[in-house]
Amino acid sequence: MQDSQVTGAAQQALTPLGVGMVGYSFMGAAHSQGWRTVGRVFDLPLRPAMAAVCGRDPAAVRDAADRLGWAATETDWRDLVVRDDVQLVDICSPGDSHAEIAIAALDAGKHVLCEKPLANTVAEAEAMADAARRARARGQVAMVGFNYRRVPAMSLARKLVADGRIGSVRHVRVTYLQDWLVDPQAPLTWRLDRERAGSGALGDLGAHIVDLAQFVVGDAIVGVSAMTETFVPERPVLTGAVSGLGGAAGAERGPVTVDDAALFTARLGSGALASFEATRMAAGRKNALRLEINGELGSLSFDLERLNELYFHDERLDGEEAGFRRILVTEPGHPYLEAWWPPGHALGYEHTFAHQARDLVHAIAAGTDPAPSFADGLQVQRVLAAVEESAEKNSTYTPVQGVQ
């Protein structure tokens, strides 16, 4: 372990930050891993305490609490947000509940971390951003859980762009490909219900790559031209609880009311051009998020399935030496790596949630604005809305509302 880590005794002496989490499935388990780990790795100004987890089924939530490390349980989120031992509410429930829970938690004087996408509609996201602004005046903070910002290679890419290493950005290319819905017999989970999820691959995966592209480039999408498609319009109804991304399928069938795939081109404020593809129907692709940025002086390339690596091409090198070179992002000087392992010892997906928790705890302690904020989440929501509007209008170029 590195010198930046504090001892268990010192960590116990810190002022506790009680965390209450709503939801305990896939994202709840990932967030729990972050909260369990962060204080044992990073030198923090506050001590995260996993106070309570909330779910509707008493037995299931008790089992989740025991398995994930939460001290207590609640079966109504309204009881969670008013607990005296909870100062931060972490929302990992489906999108249709985000706005109500987040606004209530902020009004109750709590800090909030909310999974992406921020909401199911622009109107909900606007209400959440307004609530966050009011709460900020009282000293509270609110952050959206775009965890891929916390991949060290992505933070390094942002720094290289900001430092001018690739010059003015000209092209941004991002894809996020998964295959867990290729089978037409995969069950109809909440992620395929527009009322609960807001959209399909667009909100689930597209929100990530919109935020990540804007984060790395430091520029906002101002307009889009889009297509979406639902390849399997009907699926078996889920029987029982969701397990991971799926579950048991019954004989009854129901309609899929979200997109299976979204494809769109975009223009950024600087004039750079971008293309985005998000699908859960790419056979053989498990979690293939790939980003490439081309600038006047060079290029950067990243693949989430090789998340410790960033590829950099410097156009200024002689042609005999030029080409993409691999940067193994495991050095102590790389973002977040000072607290982990010796150089060359790779990190994984789960580490992004510890990094997310670290940044949020520091922002709470310092009274500074965390990133991405609810305002950032609202901007992403507006991009998603523009994509849907463009797709409905036969790919007509559609400006993103609210972008100057």
Disulfide bonds with the S-S distance in Angstrom:
none
